[in-house]
């Protein structure tokens, strides 16, 4: 497993170090959906993550947002290790995920009211 206390790469704002996500879906062990993913993103840099369906793109983005726990490795954002969801990051999903009985404002506030100080 990667040490979260390493110094960030020079000029990196976002780092993926040996990132991995596994699900224990069988009695034979883990099923890895992301394994040994490494990437450094500099401030101002624009990147795209592309790949076929099921290759782990959304899983990586969910881990950056703190919505999906990291199985191994680390994600460093602004010099700090990501462990949980935070107000400094968010995800916009492809499909509509609003609660239709709430207003747009109430839908946005729903996530914010769930964060514990």
C-alpha positions in Angstrom: 0.0 0.0 0.0 1.2 3.5 -0.8 2.4 5.8 2.0 0.0 8.8 2.3 2.7 10.9 4.0 4.9 11.2 0.9 5.6 14.7 -0.5 3.4 15.6 -3.5 5.0 15.7 -6.9 6.2 19.1 -7.9 3.3 21.2 -9.4 0.7 18.4 -8.8 -2.7 19.4 -7.6 -4.2 15.9 -7.8 -2.3 12.6 -7.5 -3.4 9.0 -7.8 -0.7 6.7 -6.2 -1.2 3.0 -6.7 -4.9 3.4 -6.5 -7.0 0.3 -6.3 -10.6 -0.7 -5.6 -11.7 -4.2 -4.9 -15.1 -5.7 -4.1 -15.4 -9.0 -2.3 -18.1 -10.5 -4.6 -17.2 -14.2 -4.4 -15.9 -16.6 -1.8 -12.8 -17.0 -3.9 -11.6 -13.4 -3.0 -11.7 -9.9 -4.3 -12.7 -8.7 -7.7 -10.5 -5.7 -8.6 -12.2 -3.0 -10.7 -9.2 -0.6 -10.5 -5.7 -1.7 -9.8 -2.4 0.2 -9.6 -3.7 3.4 -11.1 -1.1 6.2 -11.1 -1.6 9.7 -12.4 -0.3 13.3 -11.6 -2.5 16.2 -12.6 -0.9 19.7 -12.5 -2.8 22.9 -11.7 -4.5 24.2 -14.8 -4.2 20.9 -16.7 -7.2 19.4 -18.4 -7.5 15.7 -18.5 -10.0 13.1 -19.7 -10.4 9.6 -18.5 -11.7 7.4 -21.3 -12.3 3.7 -21.6 -14.8 1.0 -22.3 -17.9 0.4 -20.2 -17.0 -1.2 -16.9 -13.2 -0.3 -16.9 -13.4 1.7 -13.6 -13.7 5.4 -14.8 -16.7 6.2 -12.6 -15.2 4.2 -9.7 -12.1 6.4 -9.8 -14.2 9.6 -9.9 -16.4 8.4 -7.1 -13.2 7.7 -5.0 -12.0 11.3 -5.8 -15.4 12.6 -4.5 -15.0 10.4 -1.4 -18.2 8.5 -2.2 -16.4 5.2 -2.7 -13.8 3.9 -0.2 -10.2 3.3 -1.5 -9.1 -0.3 -1.2 -5.4 0.4 -1.7 -3.1 3.3 -2.6 -4.1 6.9 -2.2 -5.5 10.0 -3.7 -3.9 13.3 -2.8 -5.7 16.5 -3.5 -4.0 19.8 -2.8 -1.5 18.0 -0.6 -4.2 16.3 1.5 -5.2 12.6 1.4 -8.8 12.0 0.5 -10.6 9.7 3.0 -14.2 10.8 2.9 -16.6 13.2 1.0 -15.9 16.9 1.5 -17.3 20.3 0.5 -14.3 20.9 -1.7 -15.4 18.2 -4.3 -18.5 17.0 -5.9 -19.9 14.8 -8.6 -22.4 15.5 -11.3 -24.0 12.2 -12.4 -24.8 11.4 -16.0 -28.3 10.3 -15.2 -30.8 12.3 -13.2 -30.6 11.6 -9.6 -32.9 14.2 -8.1 -35.7 13.5 -5.7 -38.7 14.7 -7.7 -40.7 15.8 -4.7 -38.0 18.3 -3.6 -37.1 21.6 -5.3 -33.7 22.0 -7.0 -32.4 24.0 -4.0 -33.6 21.3 -1.6 -32.0 18.6 -3.6 -28.6 20.4 -3.5 -29.0 21.1 0.2 -29.8 17.5 1.0 -26.2 16.5 0.4 -24.8 19.4 2.3 -27.0 18.8 5.4 -25.6 15.2 5.6 -22.0 16.3 6.2 -21.0 16.1 9.8 -18.7 18.8 11.2 
